[in-house]
Amino acid sequence: MKAIVAGEVIAEADKADLISIEGNWYFPPQSVREGVLTDSPTPYTCPWKGVCQYYTVTVGGQELPDRAWAYPEPYPTAIERVGKDFSGYVAFWKEVEVVD
C-alpha cells in the first residue's frame, strides 16, 4: 500500500505489514520516506490508545499540519485490543491518499 500526496509516494509497505485501526491504515515507521514528517505541537491523548504524536507532512515545499499521527507508546491495553504492537506506526488523513 502507498500513502500519496500530490502524486508523490511518502510511505509504502506491503498490506500485511500495515495495521488497520478504526478505519485508518497505520504504516510501519521505517516505511515512511525520510524527511517528510516533522513533529507537530498539537496535543492529543486518545482515551484507549494513549498519547498521540501529530506530524506536519511536507511535500514539494507544501506543509500540511497534523496530516499524520502515531502513538509512540500506546497503552498496553490498546496493543492487546488491536492484537499487534503499533508503537510508532504512522496514519494519514485528508490530502494524503492511502491506496492499495
Backbone as a printed PyTorch tensor [residue, N CA C, xyz], in Angstrom:
tensor([[[  0.8470,  -1.1800,   0.0000],
         [  0.0000,   0.0000,   0.0000],
         [  0.8900,   1.2390,   0.0000]],

        [[  0.3110,   2.3330,  -0.4460],
         [  1.0520,   3.5810,  -0.5540],
         [  0.2630,   4.7310,   0.0530]],

        [[  1.0050,   5.6770,   0.6300],
         [  0.4470,   6.9550,   1.0470],
         [  1.0020,   7.9810,   0.0690]],

        [[  0.1000,   8.7410,  -0.5620],
         [  0.4940,   9.6330,  -1.6470],
         [ -0.0400,  11.0420,  -1.3900]],

        [[  0.8250,  12.0370,  -1.6450],
         [  0.4290,  13.4470,  -1.5740],
         [  0.8760,  14.1010,  -2.8750]],

        [[ -0.0500,  14.7300,  -3.5610],
         [  0.2640,  15.4600,  -4.7940],
         [  1.0980,  14.6040,  -5.7560]],

        [[  0.7460,  13.3320,  -5.8560],
         [  1.4290,  12.4320,  -6.7770],
         [  2.7310,  11.8440,  -6.2710]],

        [[  3.1770,  12.2440,  -5.0870],
         [  4.4280,  11.7260,  -4.5220],
         [  4.1340,  10.6750,  -3.4570]],

        [[  4.8350,   9.5480,  -3.5530],
         [  4.7010,   8.4850,  -2.5560],
         [  5.5160,   8.8830,  -1.3310]],

        [[  4.8300,   8.9530,  -0.1840],
         [  5.5420,   9.3270,   1.0470],
         [  5.6890,   8.1560,   2.0120]],

        [[  4.9440,   7.0760,   1.7470],
         [  5.0790,   5.8520,   2.5460],
         [  4.6380,   4.6890,   1.6720]],

        [[  5.3290,   3.5520,   1.8450],
         [  4.9730,   2.3720,   1.0630],
         [  5.3630,   1.1190,   1.8340]],

        [[  4.4270,   0.1720,   1.9020],
         [  4.6700,  -1.0980,   2.5950],
         [  3.6570,  -2.1240,   2.1060]],

        [[  3.9930,  -3.3900,   2.2800],
         [  3.0420,  -4.4570,   1.9680],
         [  1.8400,  -4.3280,   2.8920]],

        [[  0.6640,  -4.6230,   2.3760],
         [ -0.5640,  -4.5230,   3.1650],
         [ -0.4730,  -5.3630,   4.4350]],

        [[  0.2090,  -6.5090,   4.3460],
         [  0.3630,  -7.3970,   5.5010],
         [  1.1620,  -6.7410,   6.6320]],

        [[  1.9550,  -5.7100,   6.3000],
         [  2.7740,  -5.0340,   7.3050],
         [  2.0570,  -3.8410,   7.9410]],

        [[  0.9220,  -3.4470,   7.3660],
         [  0.1490,  -2.3420,   7.9120],
         [ -0.8200,  -2.8550,   8.9730]],

        [[ -1.2920,  -1.9390,   9.8000],
         [ -2.2690,  -2.2810,  10.8260],
         [ -3.4730,  -1.3630,  10.6410]],

        [[ -4.6590,  -1.9500,  10.5930],
         [ -5.8910,  -1.1750,  10.4530],
         [ -6.5100,  -0.9590,  11.8280]],

        [[ -6.7110,   0.3250,  12.1580],
         [ -7.3330,   0.6870,  13.4290],
         [ -8.3880,   1.7450,  13.1380]],

        [[ -9.6150,   1.4440,  13.4990],
         [-10.7230,   2.3910,  13.3550],
         [-10.7960,   3.0020,  11.9530]],

        [[-10.5860,   2.1840,  10.9370],
         [-10.7030,   2.6480,   9.5620],
         [ -9.4900,   3.3650,   9.0050]],

        [[ -8.4250,   3.4510,   9.7750],
         [ -7.1850,   4.0860,   9.3170],
         [ -6.0910,   3.0350,   9.1620]],

        [[ -5.3030,   3.1600,   8.0990],
         [ -4.1530,   2.2770,   7.9060],
         [ -2.9280,   2.9010,   8.5510]],

        [[ -2.2720,   2.1440,   9.4090],
         [ -1.0590,   2.5800,  10.0890],
         [  0.1410,   1.9050,   9.4310]],

        [[  1.0710,   2.7350,   8.9290],
         [  2.2680,   2.2640,   8.2440],
         [  3.4160,   2.0720,   9.2350]],

        [[  4.2280,   1.0260,   9.0300],
         [  5.4110,   0.8770,   9.8770],
         [  6.2940,   2.1220,   9.7380]],

        [[  6.9150,   2.5680,  10.8330],
         [  7.6960,   3.8070,  10.7730],
         [  8.7930,   3.7870,   9.6990]],

        [[  9.4180,   2.6420,   9.4880],
         [ 10.5060,   2.5640,   8.5100],
         [ 10.0090,   2.6530,   7.0640]],

        [[  8.6920,   2.5740,   6.8530],
         [  8.1350,   2.6520,   5.5000],
         [  7.8440,   4.0900,   5.0640]],

        [[  7.9820,   5.0390,   5.9960],
         [  7.7110,   6.4480,   5.6960],
         [  9.0000,   7.1020,   5.1900]],

        [[  8.8680,   7.8060,   4.0720],
         [ 10.0390,   8.4490,   3.4670],
         [ 10.6820,   9.4450,   4.4360]],

        [[ 11.9860,   9.3660,   4.5090],
         [ 12.7750,  10.2450,   5.3890],
         [ 12.5420,  11.7160,   5.0410]],

        [[ 12.3720,  12.5450,   6.0680],
         [ 12.2720,  13.9780,   5.8820],
         [ 10.8850,  14.5030,   5.5650]],

        [[  9.8960,  13.6280,   5.4760],
         [  8.5320,  14.0450,   5.1300],
         [  7.7620,  14.5070,   6.3640]],

        [[  8.0550,  13.9300,   7.5190],
         [  7.3180,  14.2350,   8.7450],
         [  8.1440,  15.0690,   9.7130]],

        [[  7.5010,  16.0760,  10.2870],
         [  8.1050,  16.8170,  11.3940],
         [  7.0860,  16.8720,  12.5250]],

        [[  7.5780,  16.8020,  13.7400],
         [  6.6930,  16.8180,  14.9050],
         [  5.8280,  18.0710,  14.9270]],

        [[  4.5740,  17.8770,  15.2580],
         [  3.6260,  18.9730,  15.4380],
         [  3.4050,  19.1610,  16.9410]],

        [[  3.1670,  20.3940,  17.3680],
         [  2.9170,  20.6240,  18.7950],
         [  1.4830,  20.3040,  19.2240]],

        [[  0.6320,  19.9020,  18.2910],
         [ -0.7720,  19.6440,  18.6210],
         [ -0.8850,  18.5170,  19.6430]],

        [[ -1.4920,  18.7960,  20.7980],
         [ -1.6210,  17.7560,  21.8220],
         [ -2.8990,  16.9380,  21.6530]],

        [[ -2.8010,  15.6600,  21.9220],
         [ -3.9920,  14.8050,  21.9370],
         [ -3.6630,  13.5110,  22.6690]],

        [[ -4.5960,  13.0710,  23.4830],
         [ -4.4880,  11.7620,  24.1270],
         [ -5.7800,  11.0120,  23.8540]],

        [[ -5.6600,   9.8740,  23.1800],
         [ -6.8150,   9.0220,  22.9160],
         [ -7.1360,   8.2680,  24.2090]],

        [[ -8.4100,   8.1930,  24.5830],
         [ -8.7530,   7.5210,  25.8320],
         [ -8.3490,   6.0470,  25.8770]],

        [[ -8.2640,   5.3890,  24.7160],
         [ -7.9140,   3.9680,  24.7740],
         [ -6.5640,   3.6400,  24.1400]],

        [[ -6.0170,   4.5430,  23.2710],
         [ -4.7240,   4.2560,  22.6350],
         [ -3.5560,   4.9120,  23.3700]],

        [[ -3.7750,   6.0890,  23.9370],
         [ -2.7080,   6.7710,  24.6630],
         [ -2.3480,   8.1090,  24.0540]],

        [[ -1.1420,   8.5970,  24.3870],
         [ -0.6690,   9.9050,  23.9300],
         [ -0.2930,   9.8140,  22.4590]],

        [[ -0.8460,  10.7460,  21.6890],
         [ -0.6500,  10.7890,  20.2430],
         [  0.4060,  11.8310,  19.8860]],

        [[  1.2140,  11.5070,  18.8720],
         [  2.1470,  12.4820,  18.2960],
         [  1.6430,  12.8250,  16.8990]],

        [[  1.2650,  14.0850,  16.6990],
         [  0.8780,  14.5310,  15.3660],
         [  2.1190,  14.9860,  14.6090]],

        [[  2.0170,  14.9560,  13.2700],
         [  3.1160,  15.3680,  12.4070],
         [  2.6080,  16.3030,  11.3150]],

        [[  3.4710,  17.2230,  10.9070],
         [  3.2500,  18.0100,   9.7040],
         [  3.8750,  17.2250,   8.5610]],

        [[  3.1180,  17.0410,   7.4890],
         [  3.6140,  16.3690,   6.2910],
         [  4.1000,  17.4480,   5.3330]],

        [[  5.3500,  17.3380,   4.8860],
         [  5.9110,  18.3150,   3.9630],
         [  6.3000,  17.6230,   2.6680]],

        [[  5.6930,  18.0890,   1.5610],
         [  5.9600,  17.5310,   0.2400],
         [  6.0380,  18.6820,  -0.7520]],

        [[  7.1210,  18.7320,  -1.5040],
         [  7.2700,  19.7650,  -2.5260],
         [  7.1490,  21.1720,  -1.9850]],

        [[  7.6300,  21.4010,  -0.7810],
         [  7.5660,  22.7170,  -0.1670],
         [  6.2240,  23.0460,   0.4670]],

        [[  5.2410,  22.1740,   0.3010],
         [  3.9150,  22.3800,   0.8890],
         [  3.8600,  21.7040,   2.2540]],

        [[  3.4650,  22.4670,   3.2730],
         [  3.3250,  21.9300,   4.6210],
         [  1.8580,  21.6560,   4.9220]],

        [[  1.5770,  20.4390,   5.3640],
         [  0.2180,  20.0250,   5.7110],
         [  0.2060,  19.6590,   7.1950]],

        [[ -0.1530,  20.6110,   8.0680],
         [ -0.1140,  20.3650,   9.5080],
         [ -1.0880,  19.2690,   9.9500]],

        [[ -0.6080,  18.4430,  10.8450],
         [ -1.4220,  17.4220,  11.5090],
         [ -2.0780,  16.4290,  10.5420]],

        [[ -1.4260,  16.1470,   9.4260],
         [ -1.9910,  15.1990,   8.4580],
         [ -1.4890,  13.7780,   8.6890]],

        [[ -0.6490,  13.6120,   9.7140],
         [ -0.1690,  12.2770,  10.0870],
         [ -0.0910,  12.2160,  11.6040]],

        [[ -0.1850,  10.9980,  12.1350],
         [ -0.0750,  10.8280,  13.5790],
         [  0.3900,   9.4140,  13.9020]],

        [[  0.8810,   9.2740,  15.1160],
         [  1.3420,   7.9770,  15.6130],
         [  1.1850,   7.9460,  17.1260]],

        [[  1.2700,   6.7580,  17.6530],
         [  1.2620,   6.5510,  19.1040],
         [  2.6040,   5.9310,  19.4680]],

        [[  3.5740,   6.7660,  19.8890],
         [  4.9150,   6.2570,  20.1850],
         [  4.9280,   5.1730,  21.2710]],

        [[  4.0710,   5.3450,  22.2770],
         [  3.9930,   4.3750,  23.3660],
         [  2.5270,   4.1270,  23.7160]],

        [[  1.8290,   3.3460,  22.8720],
         [  0.4050,   3.1040,  23.1640],
         [  0.2390,   2.3390,  24.4700]],

        [[ -0.9410,   2.5110,  25.0580],
         [ -1.2370,   1.7750,  26.2780],
         [ -1.1560,   0.2690,  26.0050]],

        [[ -0.6500,  -0.5120,  26.9740],
         [ -0.6130,  -1.9740,  26.7960],
         [ -1.9860,  -2.5610,  26.4660]],

        [[ -3.0430,  -1.9890,  27.0420],
         [ -4.3950,  -2.4840,  26.7520],
         [ -4.7910,  -2.2040,  25.3010]],

        [[ -4.2540,  -1.1290,  24.7150],
         [ -4.5280,  -0.8160,  23.3050],
         [ -3.8620,  -1.8410,  22.4020]],

        [[ -2.6370,  -2.2110,  22.7340],
         [ -1.9260,  -3.2300,  21.9470],
         [ -2.6890,  -4.5520,  22.0290]],

        [[ -3.1820,  -4.8850,  23.2160],
         [ -3.9820,  -6.1080,  23.3780],
         [ -5.2590,  -6.0190,  22.5350]],

        [[ -5.9080,  -4.8730,  22.5710],
         [ -7.1620,  -4.6900,  21.8360],
         [ -6.9560,  -4.8120,  20.3190]],

        [[ -5.8680,  -4.2330,  19.8150],
         [ -5.5720,  -4.2620,  18.3820],
         [ -5.0190,  -5.6300,  17.9740]],

        [[ -4.3210,  -6.2650,  18.8880],
         [ -3.7540,  -7.5800,  18.5890],
         [ -2.3540,  -7.5260,  18.0170]],

        [[ -1.8060,  -6.3280,  17.8790],
         [ -0.4430,  -6.1280,  17.3710],
         [  0.1260,  -4.8780,  18.0270]],

        [[  1.4490,  -4.8580,  18.1700],
         [  2.1120,  -3.6720,  18.7070],
         [  2.2200,  -2.6290,  17.5950]],

        [[  1.5180,  -1.5170,  17.7430],
         [  1.5300,  -0.4690,  16.7280],
         [  2.3270,   0.7570,  17.1670]],

        [[  3.2550,   0.5630,  18.0970],
         [  4.1020,   1.6570,  18.5820],
         [  4.8260,   2.3250,  17.4140]],

        [[  4.6160,   3.6360,  17.2700],
         [  5.3100,   4.3990,  16.2420],
         [  4.7500,   4.2720,  14.8350]],

        [[  3.7730,   3.4030,  14.6190],
         [  3.1690,   3.2750,  13.2860],
         [  2.4530,   4.5740,  12.9400]],

        [[  2.4840,   4.9530,  11.6740],
         [  2.0010,   6.2600,  11.2400],
         [  0.7420,   6.1400,  10.3810]],

        [[ -0.2760,   6.9260,  10.7220],
         [ -1.5120,   7.0020,   9.9360],
         [ -1.6010,   8.3890,   9.3080]],

        [[ -2.3820,   8.4810,   8.2320],
         [ -2.5050,   9.7230,   7.4750],
         [ -3.9650,  10.0660,   7.2400]],

        [[ -4.2430,  11.3460,   6.8910],
         [ -5.6060,  11.7410,   6.5390],
         [ -5.6220,  12.9730,   5.6570]],

        [[ -6.8050,  13.3580,   5.2550],
         [ -7.1080,  14.4940,   4.3740],
         [ -6.3720,  14.3840,   3.0460]],

        [[ -5.4400,  15.2990,   2.7690],
         [ -4.7810,  15.3260,   1.4650],
         [ -3.9010,  14.1190,   1.1750]],

        [[ -3.6150,  13.3380,   2.1920],
         [ -2.7870,  12.1460,   1.9980],
         [ -3.7050,  10.9770,   1.6360]],

        [[ -3.5540,  10.4900,   0.4180],
         [ -4.3920,   9.3910,  -0.0730],
         [ -3.6750,   8.0660,   0.1720]],

        [[ -4.3720,   7.1300,   0.7870],
         [ -3.8240,   5.7890,   1.0060],
         [ -4.4900,   4.8610,   0.0020]],

        [[ -3.6530,   4.2230,  -0.8270],
         [ -4.1570,   3.3400,  -1.8840],
         [ -3.5000,   1.9720,  -1.7870]],

        [[ -4.2260,   0.9890,  -2.3080],
         [ -3.7510,  -0.3980,  -2.2990],
         [ -2.7470,  -0.6370,  -3.4090]]])
